[in-house]
Amino acid sequence: MSKKNAKANTSSHSVAELPSEVVIIPIVNSPIFPGMIAPIILSEDKYTPELDSYLTKNNYVALNLVKFKDFGENQENVLHEMGEEQISYEDEDEEEEYSVTPTSDLAPKGITPKDIYKVGVLCKVIKKLKLPDGSVNLLVHGMKRYRAVEYTADAPLLIAKTEVFNDIHEPDEELDAYTRSVINQVKKLSEINPYFNEEMKLAMLNSPSPGSLADLVAFALSLDVPEAQDFLETLIVKKRFAKLLVYLKREKDVADIQKKITDEVNDKVNKYQREYFLREQLKVIRNELGMDEDDKAKDLKKIKEGIEEAQLPEEANKAALEEMERLESIPDSSPEYNVTRTYLNWMTQLPWSKASDDMVDIEAAKKILEKDHYGLEKPKERIMEFLAVRKLKPEYDGTILCLAGPPGVGKTSLGHSIAKALGRKFYRFSLGGMKDEAEIKGHRRTYVGAMPGKIIQALKRVEVNNPVIMLDEIDKIGKSYQGDPASALLEVLDPEQNKTFIDNYLDVPFDLSKVLFIATANYVGEIPEALLDRMELIELSGYTIEEKLSIATKWVIPKQLKKHGLLAKEFSLGAPVLKSLVSDYAREPGVRVMEQLIAKLCRRAALEKVSNKRFKKFSPTAADLENVLGPKRFETDMAQKPLMPGIVTGLAWTAFGGDILFVESIPLKGKGFKLTGQLGDVMGESANLAYSYVKRVLQSQIEEEAAKSKKITKKATKKPAKNEQAVPATSNVPAPNPEEATDFLATHEIHLHLPAGATPKDGPSAGITMALALYSLATHQMVRGDVAMTGELSLTGKVLPVGGIKEKVLAAKRAGIKEIIMPWQNEKDLKEVPERHRKGMRFHPVKHFDEVLKIALKSK
């Protein structure tokens, strides 16, 4: 049913002229209200021979709306709300009220009486026209509202008896006000809604009654099925006008929003069109005047020159030319123009064929390393080997270095020195906390603000394709839902794969094989194994006190004096002061904290220089350090002489270097074995193993003593031969009784403690130390106070190798230890300890715990 073809008709028919029985045609769109003329198209399958025969004899049909099937469970509630205004009319004389309330049954498949509303419009068929596709166009004229009272047939035609209604209205001032309000609203809508045209206005003015006027406006508003049915069932004209004003207000609001949206779109389109026309006119004017090219032409020319100069590889050149052709066809006002131009700028600015010349001079490189770094002999030696290979074979690209060590030991500065020795440019970026894979491999260009990854960005900044790139803090790389950057680095750090590294932004291969990658890490255990396998590890241990003193004298103090505006003659730190500063305040493996403390002293010197006119020189003593730097951060544990039974001096490795460790044990009433001191799982297992092993050693000694006593007894009963002296049954030196010792462990609870209690400890290297403490306690023998030890203990008494020998030896030296017991397999590690530190110390490499007992328990 088309509203464009609908017309209002002012003719009226009396109820008596209308048929009492009629065929019902169900419709699904807005109904034809009384007084309207509109076409209805029936498809070939709907226009049956029975309907054709009926229309030949009768020219009246009824149009009823099909119930809204998707209304669901809310249908009954909505219709109930409309119930007060359903078909009703009041007669002043008889005061009777008639109403029809539609049912809320959901429509099943096929149209039945239950699927349609009972109230509809009785129409007269004015014209019938058969169309070429077999369908039939019926031109109908709405006559009156009616109700299907009784269905007389439902197949093949739906036929019902009718009850016809007239409008109920009382001409008064209120009705006139309603009518004028509706006309005013329609006039406002006529500027926006195409249905309210001049023809519609004329029909409204010629409406025979207020009810007809209301029906005409409602027909033009495209009400949905429930609203249209509700309006159709409302016979009181005033109520019909009240509902109509609500619908008109809603239509006006929607029309205003549509107009606002349309105006905004038109403004944007007009702006773009205006800019486009102005640019085109500007081009013509420039050409006519012989002026320079426009901005777009300049951009295109510059990018073309960049592509030619960049000497791109074949695949990259092909991609750049394709994007260039695309750029030429895109208006420079389009957002896509800037995206493509940015991509081409990246392609032309990357160093595809630019490289710096390697100038490997071994002697010069050695001088650079010695000048910039003190100590670190092994790392320097490995770097010199690396540089020597580069000199012999410049295209060698099979090694990626990883410098691992505590903070502040010079990993980053070593990378600078390597770049300086090679004559290459240096670039560093941190991987710490990086969680997005796109930081390495870039973002795809489909994202707003997309950029290449850090590797490509670094190459653009250094402008050569063979720099030294340092991947700092590779052990602190993160992982999240955005991807795993460590997995992305696998391609970057693999010499077999990085020749064709593809950044997601560029989407073409870039050769990274000429780049020298150097990674740094604090904890090797945090690096993924697949990544660690691609790198050669160079470990940097912490500095000794002597090394720190030299570093402070040669590098740190001159640097800080220059930084704080002081002269060398105005600042002095003597060797005792520096030694106290390092041992009491800056025991960390590196020199960073030491440098901060010296900077603090320089600031105090600067303050005194500015505030004291008599200032000549700042030269604090060791005692003055507490006034400037605060209380001591570390206390040095010195060797205890003598030690009580059950107390042994051990050696430990810490993040600040080495330290001595006292293992303490005491007996308690009861049975069992207690451990304290924040021991880790490995150290706890090592303590339990030591306890079991000592019990077994004592039991073995009982058995040996029993066998020896029996042998001596037999020998004593024999008469001594001539010139043979009798062997005494006892020795002058009191020996421990193993049987008593075994009983001691069985009848006492042993408490073993490793101070300090607030410091977590773990590892197996204190195995022989804890075993000796338990043996000393059980046998009531004191351990020598000038002996310290380290080594893992096995269940059979073997002494196994441990790590951190250099740091432990230095800690023993500081504490005044004269002799060190260590695993024999660690004897080779003593070569890492400088000769000056080993001087005056004695080392005892041992294979078995029995050797430990002989050394540690012997009297001096």
Helices and strands as residue ranges (DSSP letters): E 7-8, G 15-17, E 21-27, E 36-42, H 49-57, E 60-65, G 69-71, H 74-81, G 83-85, G 113-115, E 119-130, E 136-153, E 159-165, H 173-190, H 198-205, H 210-220, H 225-232, H 237-289, H 295-310, H 314-329, H 335-349, H 362-372, H 377-392, E 401-404, H 411-422, E 426-430, H 438-441, H 454-462, E 468-472, G 474-476, H 485-492, G 498-500, E 501-502, E 509-510, E 516-521, G 524-526, H 529-532, E 536-539, H 545-551, I 552-556, H 557-563, G 568-570, H 575-585, H 592-611, H 625-629, E 647-654, E 657-669, E 672-676, H 681-717, H 738-747, E 748-753, H 767-779, E 787-789, E 792-793, E 799-800, H 805-815, E 819-823, G 824-832, H 835-838, E 842-846, H 849-856
